[in-house]
Amino acid sequence: MGYDQNPVVAKICIALKKVRKAEARKRWDREKLKDATLAMEYRCEVYQAVKTGGQDGKGINNRWETLKNKKSQVQKRWKEYTEELYDKNGKPIDEDILL
């Protein structure tokens, strides 16, 4: 059995990744919820947030309509873009553009 005695030499550039500390979690003071008035205020705020769909104040149906409209706008712009670049046979209009 023969062994290859030629060493392999390589240059490696390694950059160490910076480790980021995780953000501290927001702690809830549960002792305050034992007070009936604060507990009721908290429940009302949570109910309103759920009813309106979260922090942005939009309900889920409004968010869906916005997303749906954005999708159709992107599809329309893409169609216009491809019509500018290609003829009806699917070939590039400019000879400079080669696929």
C-alpha positions as CSV (number, residue, x, y, z in Angstrom):
1,M,0.0,0.0,0.0
2,G,1.4,3.4,-0.9
3,Y,0.6,6.7,0.8
4,D,0.5,10.1,-0.8
5,Q,3.1,12.2,1.0
6,N,2.2,15.6,-0.7
7,P,0.9,18.0,1.8
8,V,-2.2,20.1,1.0
9,V,-1.7,23.8,1.8
10,A,-4.6,26.3,1.7
11,K,-5.3,29.8,2.9
12,I,-8.5,30.2,4.8
13,C,-10.0,33.5,5.8
14,I,-12.4,33.1,8.7
15,A,-14.3,35.9,10.3
16,L,-15.7,35.2,13.7
17,K,-19.4,35.8,14.1
18,K,-20.4,38.3,16.7
19,V,-22.7,36.8,19.3
20,R,-25.6,39.0,20.2
21,K,-27.3,38.8,23.5
22,A,-30.9,38.1,23.5
23,E,-33.3,40.8,24.4
24,A,-34.6,40.7,27.9
25,R,-38.2,39.4,28.0
26,K,-40.8,41.8,29.3
27,R,-41.8,40.6,32.7
28,W,-45.3,41.0,33.9
29,D,-46.0,42.1,37.4
30,R,-48.7,39.5,38.3
31,E,-49.2,41.0,41.8
32,K,-50.8,44.0,40.2
33,L,-53.5,41.8,38.6
34,K,-54.7,40.8,42.0
35,D,-56.2,44.3,42.2
36,A,-59.7,44.1,40.7
37,T,-59.7,47.4,38.9
38,L,-56.3,46.9,37.2
39,A,-57.3,43.3,36.3
40,M,-60.5,44.6,34.6
41,E,-58.5,47.3,32.7
42,Y,-56.1,44.7,31.5
43,R,-58.9,42.5,30.3
44,C,-60.5,45.4,28.4
45,E,-57.2,46.3,26.7
46,V,-56.6,42.7,25.7
47,Y,-60.2,42.3,24.4
48,Q,-59.9,45.5,22.3
49,A,-56.5,44.4,20.9
50,V,-57.9,41.0,19.9
51,K,-61.1,42.6,18.5
52,T,-59.2,45.1,16.3
53,G,-56.5,42.6,15.2
54,G,-53.5,43.6,17.2
55,Q,-51.3,46.6,17.6
56,D,-51.7,48.1,14.2
57,G,-55.4,48.6,14.6
58,K,-56.4,46.6,11.5
59,G,-58.7,43.6,11.6
60,I,-57.8,40.4,10.0
61,N,-60.1,41.1,7.0
62,N,-58.5,44.5,6.4
63,R,-55.1,42.9,6.5
64,W,-56.2,40.2,4.0
65,E,-57.6,42.8,1.6
66,T,-54.4,44.8,1.7
67,L,-52.3,41.6,1.1
68,K,-54.6,40.5,-1.8
69,N,-54.4,44.0,-3.5
70,K,-50.6,44.0,-3.2
71,K,-50.4,40.6,-4.9
72,S,-52.5,41.7,-7.8
73,Q,-50.4,44.9,-8.1
74,V,-47.2,42.9,-8.3
75,Q,-48.7,40.5,-10.8
76,K,-49.7,43.5,-13.0
77,R,-46.3,45.1,-12.8
78,W,-44.6,41.9,-13.6
79,K,-46.8,41.4,-16.7
80,E,-46.0,44.9,-17.9
81,Y,-42.3,44.3,-17.3
82,T,-42.2,41.0,-19.3
83,E,-44.2,42.6,-22.1
84,E,-41.6,45.3,-22.4
85,L,-38.7,42.8,-22.7
86,Y,-40.2,40.1,-24.8
87,D,-42.3,39.9,-28.0
88,K,-45.4,37.8,-28.4
89,N,-43.3,34.7,-29.3
90,G,-41.4,34.9,-26.0
91,K,-38.1,36.1,-27.6
92,P,-36.1,39.0,-26.3
93,I,-36.9,42.3,-28.1
94,D,-33.3,43.6,-27.9
95,E,-30.5,41.4,-29.3
96,D,-28.3,42.5,-26.4
97,I,-30.4,40.5,-24.0
98,L,-29.5,36.8,-24.3
99,L,-30.9,34.1,-22.1
